[in-house]
Amino acid sequence: AAPAPPSSKKELFLRLSAGPALLPDRLVSVWLDRETGAKCYMLSARNLFIVWGDTPQYWTWIPLEDSRFSEGAQLMHVCWFEIRGKIHSKMLSQDTTYAAYMVFKTTYNFYGLDFPVQEASISAGATNSTRKVCLQGNDDDDGEGGVPENYRPMVPFPRLRLRRRNRRVVSHEENVALPQQRADGWMELELGEFLNEGGDDGEVSISLVETKGGNWKSGLIVQGIEIRRKKSG
C-alpha cells in the first residue's frame, strides 16, 4: 500500500530528508539535502532522451531490482552515443550550486566506453560548461560493476570479439573525470556543476555524448541522472 500523504510541512521535510520519494509519474525521485534542505532529484532513464533508446537492436529496457525506479536502459550496441536530460530551474533550490551525475552499472562484457572519452555538458541560464569524462574507469579491466547475474545480456552481435589487449587506459593527467563507486552499489560519473541562482523560469540541460570516434560501444546500464547539491571540498 502507498504511504499516507504527509500531514504537515514538517513531516514532509522529515520524510524527504530521510530518503528519496518518487513523484507521481514514478520517473523522477526527490529528496532534501540533510545539511541545507536543498531539493535534489534523480531523473530516471525513462525520463531522459536517449538516441536510439526505443530501438531494441541498440538499447533495451530491463527491470531493476536494486533501484528507486522499476526499469533501466541497457546499451546493447551503438556507435552514436547520446543521452540528454532536462529539469526546470524553478524545481531546484535558489542560490545553490548543484552537480549532475550519471548513475550506471556495466555488464560483464562492456566495451568501447574507454576511448574516445565522452563529452559532458551542462547548460543553465546563460552559462554553459563542458568537460571530458570517461564511463570506464582505470580499474574496470574485467568489467566489474557489481552487476547481478540477471543483468547479463544476450550479445546481439556474436561475431564481434572483445579485444582488451588494445584497450587504452585513461590517464589522470588528461583531466578526465572518472566514475566513483556509490554506497548503493551503483557507479556515478560527475558530468559537471552549475549554480542555480533562482528567479529564472528556464531549464537546466545536461548531456553525455560521444559521436566522433565511430567505435562501437556496449554493456552500459543506465539508472538515471542525479542532480544534487555540490558539497565543497
PALUMVEX-515439 format. One record per residue: residue number from 1; x, y, z of N, C-alpha, C, O in turn. Coordinates in pm, whole numbers. Atoms other than C-alpha are relative to their C-alpha. Layout:
<pts>
   loza       nx       ny       nz      cax      cay      caz       cx       cy       cz       ox       oy       oz
    NUM        X        Y        Z        X        Y        Z        X        Y        Z        X        Y        Z
...
</pts>
This chain:
<pts>
   loza       nx       ny       nz      cax      cay      caz       cx       cy       cz       ox       oy       oz
      1       83     -118        0        0        0        0       87      124        0      195      125       59
      2      -74     -125        8      113      354      -75        0       68      136     -100       61      208
      3       -4      -69     -130      227      557      228      -99      115        4     -130      175      -99
      4       95     -110      -16      -15      811      366       69      132      -30      188      146       -2
      5      -62     -130       29       44     1170      250       40       69      129      -24       48      232
      6      -44      -69     -121      233     1390      497     -106       96       51     -176      160      -27
      7      105      -82      -61        9     1577      741       45      144       22      -38      229       54
      8      -49     -136      -23      233     1885      769      129       20      -78      190      -75     -127
      9     -125      -30       68      529     2063      610      118      -60       76      216     -103       14
     10     -108       58      -80      746     1942      898       14     -149      -29      125     -200      -47
     11       -5      143       30      652     1580      834       54      -24     -140      130     -119     -162
     12      -50       13      136      717     1628      461      151       21       -3      223      -52      -70
     13     -143      -26       -6     1059     1777      538       75     -120       58      177     -162        3
     14      -66      114      -63     1149     1490      769        1     -121      -92      100     -195      -98
     15        9      116       89     1031     1232      517       97       13     -117      165      -83     -152
     16      -88      -19      115     1223     1384      225      146       10       41      234      -13      -41
     17     -138       -2      -47     1533     1431      439       50     -141       27      171     -167       23
     18      -36      138      -33     1528     1061      526       37      -81     -123      112     -178     -113
     19      -31       76      120     1544      942      165      -87       41     -116     -183      116      -98
     20       72      -41      119     1416      975     -191     -145      -48        0     -178     -154       52
     21      140       35       23     1044      973     -275      -29       18     -148       21      111     -210
     22       34      -10      142      902      912     -621     -110      102      -21     -206      109       56
     23      107      -89       41      699     1184     -788     -112      -84      -63      -88     -200      -98
     24      114       81       47      353     1075     -913       24      -77     -130      -31     -186     -147
     25      -23       71      127      480      982    -1262       98     -116       16      117     -195      -77
     26      -93      107      -34      734      747    -1094      124       -2      -90      194     -103     -100
     27     -117      -12       87     1000      869    -1336      106       93       57      217      102        4
     28      -92      -94      -65     1164     1125    -1107      -10      -22      151     -120      -37      204
     29        1        7     -146     1266     1095     -741       54      130       57      135      198       -7
     30      -39     -125      -64     1316     1385     -499       34      -26      146      -27     -112      209
     31      -33        5     -141     1478     1427     -160       65      133       38       97      213      -50
     32      -59     -123      -49     1622     1707       55      140      -27       55      162     -125      126
     33     -134        9      -55     1989     1760      131       -7       22      151      -66      120      197
     34       14       -5     -146     2028     1696      503       67      122       62       22      170      167
     35      -72     -112      -58     2273     1981      562      -69      134      -27      -70      221       60
     36       53     -131       39     2094     2262      377     -149        0      -31     -210      106      -39
     37      139        7       41     1747     2137      286      -21       24     -149     -135       35     -194
     38       11      -21      144     1824     2190      -85      -70     -118      -66      -47     -233      -29
     39       72      104       73     1598     1997     -321       93      -70      -98      166       -5     -174
     40      -84       82       87     1773     1713     -504      -90      -98      -77     -199     -133      -31
     41       83       83       87     1646     1490     -785       84     -107      -69      205      -92      -86
     42      -55       91       99     1718     1184     -991     -102      -17     -111     -219      -47      -86
     43       83       22      119     1579     1166    -1344       24     -144      -46      137     -181      -75
     44      -16      139       41     1514      803    -1438       39       -8     -147       25       88     -222
     45      -36       20      141     1638      659    -1766     -119       27      -92     -101       80     -201
     46      120      -25       80     1279      675    -1894      -30      148      -15     -101      189     -107
     47       22     -144        4     1279     1048    -1822      103       70      -88       91      190     -115
     48     -107      -57       81     1591     1102    -2036      -27      -20     -149     -108     -104     -188
     49        1       21      145     1632     1141    -2411      124      -80      -36      236      -31      -20
     50     -110       89       38     1847      851    -2533      -13      -29     -149     -112      -88     -193
     51        5       25      144     1929      838    -2904       -1     -150      -25       82     -223       29
     52       23      141       31     1810      500    -3041      -53      -78      121      -49     -201      122
     53       45       66     -123     1664      428    -2696     -119      -92      -18     -138     -184       62
     54      117       84       23     1348      273    -2840       23     -102     -111      -72     -162     -161
     55      -35       99      103     1531       52    -3092       72     -116       69      189     -101      104
     56      -58      111      -79     1594     -290    -2924      135      -49      -50      213     -105       27
     57     -130       41       54     1888     -359    -3155      113       79       67      226       29       78
     58     -102      -89      -54     2073      -69    -2990      -11       17      152       90       12      222
     59       26      -11     -144     1915      -22    -2645     -118      -88       35     -209     -106      -46
     60      115       78      -47     1684     -243    -2443      -31       43      142       55       92      214
     61       44      -40     -133     1483     -180    -2127      -12     -123       88      -75     -222       51
     62       -6      115      -89     1538     -412    -1832      -55       37      137      -45      153      178
     63       46      -28     -137     1380     -442    -1486      118       18       94      221      -47       78
     64     -102      -24     -101     1584     -311    -1194      -57      -35      137     -164       12      174
     65       46       42     -131     1555     -470     -852       70       77      113       25       72      227
     66      -76      -72     -103     1808     -252     -668        6      149      -33      110      213      -20
     67        7     -138       45     1694       88     -788     -128       63       51     -224       -6       84
     68      123      -71      -36     1442      354     -695     -100        1     -115     -215       40      -96
     69       88        8      117     1298      306    -1047      -17     -146      -42       67     -231      -12
     70       34      138       34     1139       -6    -1193       81      -54     -117       95     -176     -132
     71      -73       49      117     1347      -21    -1511      114       94      -35      116      211        4
     72     -115      -77       47     1671       96    -1666       26      -30     -146      -31     -122     -203
     73      -34       16      142     1818      132    -2013      134      -70      -13      233      -26       46
     74     -124       75       21     2080     -122    -2122       49       19     -142      -22       -9     -239
     75      -62      -23      130     2314      -32    -2405       44     -134      -59      127     -205       -2
     76      -37      124       67     2338     -323    -2647      115       20      -97      214      -53      -94
     77     -100      -13      106     2539     -188    -2939      -26      129      -78     -118      133     -160
     78       12     -124       77     2580      170    -3070      138       57      -26      234       27       46
     79     -119      -83       17     2848      392    -3216      -35      146       25       52      226       60
     80       45     -135      -31     2640      711    -3178      -59       -2      141     -171      -49      161
     81       40        3     -141     2618      757    -2800      -43      139       42       38      233       39
     82       51     -132      -37     2399     1043    -2681     -115      -16      100     -215      -81       71
     83      102        0     -105     2199     1087    -2358      -16      143       49       81      212       78
     84       27     -138      -44     2029     1412    -2255     -113        1      103     -205      -80       97
     85      103      -18     -101     1824     1523    -1956      -27      147       23       59      231       -2
     86       37     -139      -28     1639     1840    -1855      -78        7      130     -148      -88      168
     87       80      -27     -119     1493     1988    -1538      -26      150        6       61      230      -27
     88       33     -142      -12     1314     2317    -1476       78       63      115       90        5      223
     89      -77      -69     -103     1522     2568    -1282      -82       23      126      -29       18      237
     90       84      -34     -115     1227     2651    -1058      -24     -121       91      -69     -104      204
     91       12      118      -85     1222     2291     -929      117      -10       98      108      -82      198
     92     -120        7      -81     1567     2344     -778        3      113      103      -71      211       91
     93      -13     -102     -103     1666     2546     -472       81      119      -52      176      102     -128
     94      -68     -120       44     1776     2906     -525      138       13       62      165      -38      171
     95     -135      -33      -48     2136     3023     -487       73     -125       52      138     -122      156
     96      -60      129      -39     2256     2663     -470       84      -53     -115       42      -51     -231
     97      -85       63      101     2546     2501     -653      -30     -149       -3      -22     -218       99
     98       34      140       21     2447     2163     -794      106      -68      -86      181       -3     -158
     99      -79       82       91     2636     1882     -961      -93     -107      -57     -184     -153       12
    100       79      104       66     2489     1631    -1208       87     -124      -17      205     -114      -50
    101      -73      126        5     2589     1264    -1209      -76     -102      -84     -198     -116      -69
    102       57      116       66     2526      976    -1447       14     -118       96      123     -147      144
    103        1      114      -90     2427      676    -1232      -19     -126      -84     -117     -137     -157
    104       -3      110       95     2504      346    -1402       69     -123       58      129     -117      166
    105      -80      121      -21     2643       -7    -1395       49      -48     -136        6        2     -240
    106      -48       60      125     2830     -211    -1652      -20     -150        7      -18     -209      115
    107       14      145        7     2776     -567    -1767      137      -66      -13      238        3      -28
    108     -127       72        1     3043     -836    -1775       76       18     -130      198       -1     -132
    109      -68      -10      129     3120     -773    -2144       -8      141      -58      -18      159     -179
    110        7     -135       53     3110     -397    -2167      129       37      -72      237      -10      -36
    111     -119      -42       75     3346     -233    -2415      -32      127      -77     -148      164      -93
    112       15     -119       84     3404       80    -2622      -27      127       78      -51      233       18
    113       33     -118      -81     3346      317    -2329      125       67       56      115      164      132
    114     -125      -54      -54     3713      387    -2255       64      101      -93      130      194      -48
    115      -63      -90       96     3822      561    -2575      -78       -2     -131     -114     -109     -178
    116      -27     -133      -53     3742      810    -2713      -83       28      125     -188      -32      146
    117       74      -37     -119     3633      968    -2385     -126       75      -42     -137      124     -154
    118      126      -67       30     3286     1118    -2365        9      149       36      100      192      107
    119        9     -143      -30     3190     1486    -2350     -128       26       77     -237       -8       32
    120      116      -34      -82     2961     1607    -2074      -20      151       -4       76      227        4
    121       31     -143        7     2784     1943    -2099     -119       31       89     -212      -49      101
    122      111      -49      -80     2558     2141    -1869      -27      144      -40       64      227      -44
    123       44     -134       34     2361     2448    -1973     -103       44      102     -205      -23      121
    124       92      -53     -101     2193     2658    -1703       -5      151      -14       93      221       14
    125       10     -143       24     2064     3003    -1786       95       43     -110       93      -12     -220
    126      -94      -51      100     2338     3196    -1966      134      -70        7      225      -36      -69
    127     -130       65      -16     2617     2964    -1853       -1     -139      -62     -101     -211      -58
    128      -18      133       58     2748     2656    -2029      137      -52       44      235       22       48
    129     -127       63      -36     3017     2414    -1916       12     -133      -71      -87     -205      -90
    130      -28      125       69     3180     2123    -2095      126      -61       60      222       10       90
    131     -118       67      -54     3423     1864    -1964       14     -138      -61      -83     -194     -112
    132      -26      135       46     3584     1537    -2067      -26      -97      116       19      -73      228
    133       29      102     -101     3459     1231    -1879       19     -137      -64       28     -150     -186
    134      -16      136       52     3501      856    -1909      -79      -97       86      -55     -107      207
    135       85       95      -71     3244      593    -1811       76     -125       44       31     -197      133
    136      -77      120      -29     3511      323    -1800      124       38       78      219       92       21
    137     -112      -38      -84     3748      370    -1508      122      -86      -21      114     -191      -86
    138     -127       73       18     4109      255    -1493        0     -138       63       74     -226       19
    139       -3      128      -71     4029      -31    -1256     -111      -93      -45     -145     -188       26
    140      112       80       48     3748     -178    -1465       38      -94     -113      -44     -121     -201
    141      -46       83      112     3956     -403    -1691      -89     -121      -21     -109     -164     -135
    142       81      121       13     3733     -700    -1618     -148       30       -3     -231      -61        3
    143      140      -35       10     3412     -506    -1641      -76      -22      128     -197      -45      123
    144       67       26     -126     3335     -547    -1273      -77      124       43      -17      227       73
    145       81     -111      -41     3045     -322    -1186     -102      -40      103     -198       34      127
    146       96       43     -100     2863     -520     -921     -135      -33      -59     -237      -10        5
    147      126       23       69     2600     -630    -1171      -53     -139       32       19     -237       16
    148       58      132      -27     2365     -912    -1067       -3      -87     -124        0      -38     -237
    149       -3       98      109     2360    -1226    -1277     -109       25     -102      -86       10     -222
    150      112      -13       94     2020    -1149    -1428       11      122      -89      -72      142     -177
    151      -19     -115       87     2154     -826    -1583       83      -35     -124       93       45     -217
    152      -88       33      113     2383    -1012    -1822      -82      -16     -128     -175      -96     -133
    153       81       -1      122     2256     -951    -2175       39     -109      -97      147     -168      -88
    154      -37       80      116     2243    -1166    -2480       77       90      -94       29      198     -129
    155      -81      -83       89     2519    -1035    -2705      -64       -1     -139      -72     -107     -201
    156       74       -2      126     2337     -918    -3020       87      -24     -122       35      -57     -229
    157      -88       17      113     2644     -942    -3242      112      -96       39      223      -52       68
    158      -99       97      -49     2827    -1266    -3153      126       -4      -84      228      -56      -38
    159     -121        6       83     3070    -1223    -3442      107       98       50      223       88       12
    160      -96      -96      -52     3231     -934    -3254       80      -61      114       22     -126      202
    161      -86       48     -106     3525    -1025    -3035       47      119       84       78      225       30
    162      -49     -106      -87     3626     -819    -2735      152       -3        0      213     -106       28
    163     -145       -6        9     3982     -705    -2774       52       93      109       58      214       90
    164      -46      -82     -111     4116     -588    -2442      150       30       -8      199      119       62
    165     -144      -24        3     4482     -606    -2539       33      138      -59      139      194      -33
    166      -22     -131       58     4443     -282    -2736      -70      111       79      -76      225       34
    167       76      -96      -79     4245     -111    -2462       89      116       45      201       95       91
    168      -75     -118      -42     4357      243    -2388      -50       41      138     -170       54      160
    169       35      -40     -136     4363      345    -2023        7      151       11      107      212      -26
    170        5     -144      -14     4259      699    -1946       97       45      108       98      -11      218
    171      -97      -51      -97     4532      892    -1770      -63      112       81     -137      195       30
    172       47     -108      -87     4454     1111    -1472       57      134      -45       -2      238      -16
    173      -62     -124       44     4688     1367    -1631      -79       67     -111      -56      184     -141
    174       78      -56      109     4438     1419    -1912     -117       84       52     -194      138      -28
    175      109      -77      -59     4198     1592    -1669     -136      -54      -43     -227       22      -77
    176      124       68       35     3926     1340    -1745      -66      -52      128       -2     -122      206
    177       71       46     -119     3661     1276    -1478      -31     -149      -14      -75     -193     -120
    178       22      144        1     3630      907    -1386     -110      -37       98     -140       41      189
    179      111       41      -87     3349      712    -1216       45      -27      144      162      -54      170
    180      -21       32     -140     3319      661     -841     -106     -101       43     -219     -100       -6
    181       94       97      -54     3155      376     -650      -93       69       99      -49      150      180
    182       98      -54      -93     2834      467     -465      -28     -101      112        2     -220      100
    183       34       88     -111     2715      329     -134     -110      -99      -36     -120     -205       26
    184      112       87       37     2409      177     -307       40     -108     -101      -46     -182     -149
    185      -46      103       90     2624      -45     -531       10       42     -145       67      -31     -227
    186      -10      -53      135     2590      167     -845      128       83      -13      196      110       86
    187     -109      -92       27     2858      382    -1008      -58      136      -35     -172      147      -81
    188       43     -132       44     2836      755    -1065      116       73      -63      231       56      -21
    189      -99      -79       73     3020      987    -1302      -47      145        2     -154      177      -50
    190       40     -141       -7     3014     1361    -1233       11       63     -139      117       62     -202
    191        7      -60      133     2907     1540    -1550       32      149        1       61      207     -104
    192      -28     -142       -9     2963     1893    -1423      -82       62      112     -158       -6      180
    193       73      -70     -105     2826     2156    -1187      -54      132      -54      -12      180     -159
    194       60     -127       43     2616     2471    -1210      -60       68      122      -92        3      221
    195       63      -79     -105     2478     2749     -992     -143       32      -41     -166       92     -146
    196      139      -35       24     2101     2775     -974      -30      127       81      -50      122      202
    197       14     -128      -68     2053     3143     -895     -143       29       43     -167      107      136
    198      139      -24      -37     1675     3132     -881      -59      116      -78       14      197     -135
    199       69     -106       72     1415     3360    -1032       -4      -19     -150      -56       66     -222
    200       -3       27      143     1469     3205    -1372      -96     -113      -32      -93     -218       32
    201       97      102       38     1192     3012    -1540       55      -88     -113      -22     -143     -192
    202      -62       75      108     1439     2837    -1769       20     -146       36      -41     -198      129
    203      -29      142      -18     1575     2484    -1792      149      -20       18      232       57      -30
    204     -136       48       -8     1892     2310    -1696        9     -121      -92      -66     -217      -77
    205      -17      108       96     2010     2086    -1979      131      -71       25      235       -7       45
    206     -116       83      -32     2253     1800    -1922       19     -101     -112      -78     -160     -158
    207      -23       97      108     2418     1581    -2186      128      -78       23      223      -29       85
    208     -117       87        4     2664     1295    -2219        8      -60     -139      -81     -134     -179
    209       -3       30      144     2781     1239    -2576      138      -52      -41      240       -6        9
    210     -121       38       72     3041     1053    -2781      -46      -48     -138     -100     -158     -151
    211       48       31      135     2970     1057    -3155      109       14     -105       84      -10     -223
    212     -104      -31       99     3303     1140    -3318       94     -117      -27      153     -124     -135
    213     -100      107       15     3510      825    -3265      -38     -108      -99       49     -168     -163
    214       45      103       93     3296      588    -3469       17     -142       51      -12     -237      -22
    215      -18      135      -52     3377      294    -3241     -128      -49       67     -209       32      113
    216      121       59      -57     3110       55    -3113       12       -9      151      121      -31      206
    217        5       -1     -146     3004       63    -2750     -110      -95       45     -211     -112      -24
    218       99       96      -49     2814     -189    -2539       14      -17      151      118       15      208
    219       -9       49     -136     2730     -305    -2189      -22      100      111       20       75      224
    220       29     -100     -102     2614        8    -2004     -144      -16       47     -233      -40      -35
    221      136        1      -55     2309        4    -1772      -23      134       68       45      166      166
    222       25     -134      -50     2166      349    -1704     -120       -1       94     -229      -41       56
    223      113      -21      -91     1955      413    -1394      -57      141      -18     -179      159      -18
    224       49     -135       20     1936      789    -1447      109      103       22      227       69       33
    225      -89     -112      -29     2093     1130    -1390      -43       62      132     -158      101      150
    226       27      -56     -132     2117     1256    -1033       49      144        5      159      175      -41
    227      -33     -142      -13     2116     1630     -958       -9       34      147     -119       40      202
    228       -2      -24     -144     2222     1710     -604       95      114       35      180      152      -45
    229      -83     -112      -45     2384     1988     -404      147      -40       -4      186     -148       40
    230     -143       24        7     2754     2014     -471       63       38      132       57      154      172
    231      -64      -27     -128     2941     1984     -145      141       53      -23      211        6     -113
    232     -133      -58       14     3255     2191     -103      104      -95       55       78     -177      143
    233     -110       85      -47     3590     2023      -57       15     -127      -77      104     -207      -48
</pts>
